[in-house]
Amino acid sequence: MKFEIATLGIIHSPYKEKFAIPRQPGLVQSATARLELLAPYNQPDTVRGIEQFSHLWLSFVFHQTMAQGWHPTVRPPRLGGNERVGVFASRSTFRPNPLGLSVVPLLGVTHDNSGLWLELGAVDLLDGTPIVDIKPYIPYADSIANAQGGFAPDAPKARLQVALSEQATSQLAAARARYPQLAEFLTEVLAQDPRPAYRQGKTDDKEYGVRLYDFNVRFTIAEPHCLVVAIDPA
């Protein structure tokens, strides 16, 4: 059976590339985003009463990786990227149907001349991600006290201590008026250690770069330390 799924809206987030996106929602608390609802779903009636809920389930499309197809087994980062598990025993982006599911805080609803927006917090979604469904999070049904988390029973702890160079500190001060939470955001993102699992625990002399908001953030890692070298305009 074939069917079509409509795109209800588009995510606008600080994550401009897949690299450095937290592997689950809630790990970077200062990562806010906006969900722009598209016509004909951008009418206030579609979200009437949604403010009663603190969190939402978002169904979305892994639009940047869907063309790469899928495999029966994958290597989850939580297992060091070495051990294989079945694709249905993981949250890998490479799935038979490229659909993801994320629970995010709902901070508010904006309706103005530019359209209808849901204001979101603590997202793990790439900028431009298509949203195909929105549902309220119901605590009594969606939170199961005795559930087992398999190979990911607990949230990963921050691995790195993040510091800024003099240049990055100066650039951060200049950007503070537009992005008041930028320091906290960069610290939370980089503390998770966004590198591939195979690079962790080894000497690493590479300088990395990642697109976040309107910046190219350059950093180096000498575990357990991460140094933000520069925060350049993208």
Secondary structure, DSSP 4 states (H G I P E B T S, - for coil): --------EEEE-SB-SSTT--SSTTSSTT--EEEEEPTTS-SGGGGTTGGG-SEEEEEEE-TTTGGG---SEE--GGGTTTS-EEGGGS--S--SS-EEEEEEEEEEEEEETTEEEEEE-S----TTPEEEEEEE--HHHH--TT---TT--SPPPP--EEEE-HHHHHHHHHHTTT-TTHHHHHHHHHHT--S-GGGTTS---PPEEEEETTEEEEEEEETTEEEEEEEEE-
